[in-house]
C-alpha cells in the first residue's frame, strides 16, 4: 500500500511538472517577446489553477473567474488572447493528457479514469478523447499495450 501511495504522489508531481512545462511552452510559442503584464500574470494564475483543479468536475469559467476575482467575460477574452485557446479547449487538453497517462500506467477502468480526470459524463469523455486522439480510450490503451509488448 505504501508503494502505491508513493507511486500516485510521484505521478501527480510529474503531471504538475508537465503542466508547468506545457504552460511555459504555450506562452513562449505565442508570446515570445512579451513583457510580464497584469494580463499575462492573470492568465498564468488561471493556467496554474486549471492545472491544480482540472479533476474537479464542477470546474468552469465562473469558478475560475471567481477565484481570480475578475469577470467571466474578461477572463475568457484575455485567456484566448494569450493562449490561442478557449478555457474549455485548454481544460479538455489537460484532462485528456492526464487520461492518457492513466490509461498507459494504471489498470483502472476507463469509466473510473473519465470521472477521475473531471468528466461528469462518460459519453462526453469518449467524444472528447476521440476528437483529440482519433481513437477511443479503450483502443488507445490497447495500442499502448501492444507497443509495450513489442519492445
Number of C-alpha atoms within 10 A of each C-alpha: 6 7 8 9 10 11 12 12 12 12 16 14 12 12 18 15 13 14 20 16 12 13 18 12 13 16 19 12 11 13 13 10 9 10 8 8 9 9 15 19 11 17 23 19 15 20 23 16 15 21 21 14 16 24 19 15 14 13 17 15 18 15 12 21 17 12 12 16 11 13 14 16 12 12 24 17 13 16 22 16 15 17 21 14 14 18 21 13 13 19 21 20 16 19 25 23 18 22 22 17 15 20 21 17 12 10 10 11 11 18 15 11 23 25 17 18 22 21 25 14 12 15 12 12 25 18 14 19 23 16 11 13 13 12 15 17 23 13 13 18 21 14 14 16 13 11 10 10 8 7 5
